[in-house]
């Protein structure tokens, strides 16, 4: 069976102002980089409101719909914008992760990657922020728990920024283990080790600016992987941000493309041990176009190797 690749052209219609790092070209570069890979290509559906309502109240959804501009841009906060195509893009992004969970739990794909935007891991319960409108990874987790009846799901977030939204949305969800590593200090400022969730199911791994591959690997081996193995998730969801790359302009970690391949391979190994290899990965950040495309390809190639 082949690794799933979920995307939709609507995700290219979420336009941000000139010079904004979270731009259409990111996804274009990724899709180009994945073009020749032998993947199971799946068109992402629009999410149903019921999917979004597992993590966001109706007023947040209505608020996003109400703010959609008919032309130009609507600024939501300091760095979050909407264009006329943003609502459909956000519904496709959320729909992609939900469908990916269905594919993987339904045995139609061993694992899957969602090449989507806007990203999701900064969106809090009632707050769109940090380029994110809906909490894609968290709603994928809730879909797996509530719709498919799983008992334990893990989210691993290796984006360079703290997954504050995922942490917020799953804070009091004892069936979900949230592991997030992030450069600290760095926007949004949260992600300290004492943020552990209502049921001690949140693990924050702050990394000092300049942290390279060796220290990252040591931190994951010492903290993340033992927690993940002990929790025995029935599905691993990955918030795959590639902005910890040494070439990324928004942060100061020094991971190489090989480090992203390594962490993916390790997560696949653990998934093989605990959940028949089931992984759903979704794109978060990554703002150097070449590094993003290269690291995403390395990530997807590891998923493909594990699928064989
Ligand atoms: Zn990021």
Boltz pocket constraint, residues with backbone or C-beta under 6 A from the ligand:
constraints:
  - pocket:
      binder: B
      contacts: [[A, 159], [A, 160], [A, 161], [A, 241], [A, 243], [A, 284], [A, 285], [A, 286]]
      max_distance: 6.0
